[in-house]
Structure formats: structure tokens, C-alpha cells
Amino acid sequence: MRKTWLKRSPDTAEQIRQWIDYEPRLADGRSYSPVPSRNPLPVSITVPAPKNINCLKGKTSITESLKALVEKYSLDEFTLITVDGLLLASSQDRIGAADAAKYSALFSRNRLEEMDGVIMFEIVHKDSSLIGVIRSEKCLPPEIEQKVKNNTKDILNWWI
């Protein structure tokens, strides 16, 4: 990337346009970016096939349904929060209000790249916007993400 800046000539006091080269060069002339553009992907990228688990039948709470969802897709945890940062439900007991507020703030500022191992998506249920937070060390393919979203809609329709 090349940019210009203006400087004044010491002799004539007129402005001179000078090129500045922001792309560092290797010894062989190739350029490289000194700052990675994004955090690296999680190490494990293989995702096991979804298990045949019903997330609704026989469950006594939305938490149990979310735990079944986590087991079905081999996730680490799954959380539902409101867009203003309130915790709705989680597959884990350790998720607190501070975590829910942090995820909501990152989602609203579209700063999703800052979270390794976290996938967030928006879902609308009964005219309310909610955020689904998936924590997984595995990279989920888009079709698995879509299945998780669809199962989440089913869980919300069942319980709320």
C-alpha cells in the first residue's frame, strides 16, 4: 500500500508530495503484511457428525434443551442472551451477567473477530432479537451453524 504526504521544501517553502511505502519488503522483493489481518482459526477443524439427540422430548427446562443441543453438535457451550446484554438461558451454570453483557457489546459493535472459539448469531423470536453464542474449539461449517440456529428456534418455540 502506498500513501502520500505533503512536506515543505526547505529551499522554496513549496509543498512537495512524497510517496511513503507502507509495505515492508523481503530480501527477494516480495511484500508482506507485518500485522495479521485476523486471529488464526482454532486448531481443530474436524467436527464430528451430529448425534441423534432430541433437544425437546423428555427435557424439563430450556437449560436441559440447550445442554442436549451442545451434546448433539459437540459444542463446548451455548448461551442465549438479549441484545441489551441480559442472560436468557445457557447450557452452563458459570455464564454470568458480565459475560452476557460482554458478548452483547461485541455483537452490537460487530467486533466478532476478537473472540477466538466463539460464534455469535442473531435470532428473532416473537419480535425480540436474541443473540446465540456458540463456544467451540472446533471450526463449525456453515451447514452445522445453520442446523444449530434451526434447533435453537425449535427450542425457543417449545419453551417460550
C-alpha positions as CSV (number, residue, x, y, z in Angstrom):
1,M,0.0,0.0,0.0
2,R,1.4,3.4,-0.9
3,K,0.3,6.6,0.6
4,T,1.4,10.2,0.1
5,W,2.0,13.0,2.4
6,L,2.9,16.6,1.8
7,K,6.0,18.3,3.1
8,R,7.6,21.7,2.6
9,S,10.7,22.1,0.6
10,P,13.4,23.7,2.8
11,D,14.6,25.9,-0.1
12,T,11.4,27.2,-1.7
13,A,8.8,26.6,1.0
14,E,6.5,25.0,-1.5
15,Q,4.7,21.8,-0.8
16,I,6.1,18.6,-2.2
17,R,4.2,15.3,-2.5
18,Q,6.3,12.4,-1.2
19,W,5.5,8.8,-1.5
20,I,5.6,6.6,1.6
21,D,5.8,2.9,1.2
22,Y,3.9,1.1,4.0
23,E,4.6,-2.4,2.6
24,P,7.7,-4.0,4.1
25,R,9.7,-6.0,1.5
26,L,11.5,-9.2,2.0
27,A,15.0,-9.7,0.6
28,D,13.6,-11.3,-2.6
29,G,11.4,-8.3,-3.3
30,R,8.1,-9.8,-2.1
31,S,5.9,-7.7,0.2
32,Y,4.3,-8.9,3.3
33,S,1.9,-7.6,5.9
34,P,3.6,-7.2,9.3
35,V,0.2,-7.4,11.1
36,P,-2.0,-10.4,10.6
37,S,-5.4,-9.4,9.4
38,R,-7.3,-11.7,11.7
39,N,-6.8,-14.1,14.6
40,P,-5.9,-17.6,13.5
41,L,-8.6,-20.2,13.3
42,P,-8.9,-22.7,16.1
43,V,-6.5,-25.7,15.7
44,S,-9.1,-28.4,15.4
45,I,-11.2,-28.1,12.3
46,T,-12.8,-31.5,12.2
47,V,-16.4,-31.6,13.5
48,P,-18.0,-35.0,14.3
49,A,-21.3,-35.7,12.7
50,P,-24.3,-34.5,14.7
51,K,-25.6,-37.1,17.2
52,N,-29.2,-38.3,17.0
53,I,-30.4,-36.5,20.1
54,N,-33.8,-34.9,20.6
55,C,-33.4,-31.5,22.2
56,L,-37.0,-31.2,23.3
57,K,-38.6,-34.5,24.3
58,G,-38.1,-35.5,27.9
59,K,-36.4,-32.3,28.8
60,T,-37.7,-30.4,31.9
61,S,-36.2,-26.9,31.2
62,I,-34.7,-24.8,28.5
63,T,-31.3,-25.3,30.1
64,E,-31.6,-29.1,29.6
65,S,-32.6,-28.5,26.0
66,L,-29.5,-26.3,25.5
67,K,-27.3,-29.0,27.1
68,A,-28.8,-31.5,24.6
69,L,-28.0,-29.1,21.8
70,V,-24.4,-28.8,22.9
71,E,-24.1,-32.6,23.1
72,K,-25.8,-33.1,19.7
73,Y,-23.4,-30.9,17.9
74,S,-20.3,-31.5,20.1
75,L,-20.1,-27.9,21.2
76,D,-18.4,-26.6,24.3
77,E,-21.3,-24.5,25.4
78,F,-24.3,-22.5,24.1
79,T,-25.8,-19.3,25.5
80,L,-28.8,-17.2,24.6
81,I,-28.7,-13.5,25.5
82,T,-30.8,-10.5,24.7
83,V,-29.3,-7.7,22.5
84,D,-29.1,-5.5,25.6
85,G,-26.9,-8.0,27.4
86,L,-29.3,-9.9,29.7
87,L,-28.8,-13.6,30.1
88,L,-31.8,-15.6,28.9
89,A,-30.5,-19.2,29.1
90,S,-27.3,-21.2,29.0
91,S,-26.1,-24.7,28.8
92,Q,-23.5,-23.9,31.5
93,D,-24.1,-22.6,35.0
94,R,-20.9,-20.5,35.0
95,I,-22.1,-17.9,32.5
96,G,-22.8,-14.7,34.4
97,A,-24.3,-11.3,33.6
98,A,-20.8,-9.9,32.9
99,D,-20.2,-12.4,30.1
100,A,-23.6,-11.8,28.6
101,A,-23.0,-8.1,28.6
102,K,-19.6,-8.6,27.0
103,Y,-20.9,-10.8,24.2
104,S,-23.8,-8.4,23.6
105,A,-21.4,-5.4,23.4
106,L,-19.1,-7.2,21.0
107,F,-22.0,-8.3,18.8
108,S,-23.6,-4.8,18.7
109,R,-20.2,-3.3,17.7
110,N,-19.7,-6.0,15.1
111,R,-16.4,-6.9,16.8
112,L,-16.7,-10.7,16.4
113,E,-13.2,-11.3,15.2
114,E,-11.9,-10.5,18.7
115,M,-13.3,-13.8,20.1
116,D,-11.4,-17.0,19.3
117,G,-13.6,-20.0,19.6
118,V,-16.9,-18.0,19.8
119,I,-19.5,-17.8,17.1
120,M,-22.4,-15.4,17.5
121,F,-25.6,-15.0,15.5
122,E,-28.8,-13.1,15.8
123,I,-32.2,-14.8,16.0
124,V,-35.6,-13.2,16.2
125,H,-38.2,-14.8,18.5
126,K,-41.7,-13.3,19.0
127,D,-40.5,-9.9,17.8
128,S,-37.5,-9.9,20.2
129,S,-33.9,-10.0,19.0
130,L,-31.7,-12.5,20.7
131,I,-28.1,-13.5,20.3
132,G,-26.9,-17.1,20.2
133,V,-23.4,-17.6,21.5
134,I,-21.7,-20.8,20.5
135,R,-18.4,-21.7,22.2
136,S,-16.4,-24.3,20.4
137,E,-12.7,-25.1,19.9
138,K,-13.7,-26.6,16.5
139,C,-14.5,-24.6,13.4
140,L,-18.1,-25.2,12.6
141,P,-19.0,-25.5,8.9
142,P,-21.9,-23.2,7.8
143,E,-24.3,-26.0,7.4
144,I,-23.8,-27.1,11.1
145,E,-24.2,-23.4,12.2
146,Q,-27.5,-23.3,10.3
147,K,-28.7,-26.5,12.0
148,V,-27.8,-25.1,15.4
149,K,-29.8,-21.9,14.5
150,N,-32.8,-24.0,13.4
151,N,-32.6,-26.2,16.6
152,T,-32.4,-23.0,18.7
153,K,-35.6,-21.7,17.0
154,D,-37.3,-25.0,17.8
155,I,-36.1,-24.8,21.5
156,L,-37.4,-21.2,21.8
157,N,-40.7,-22.1,20.3
158,W,-41.1,-25.0,22.7
159,W,-40.1,-23.2,25.9
160,I,-41.0,-19.6,25.4
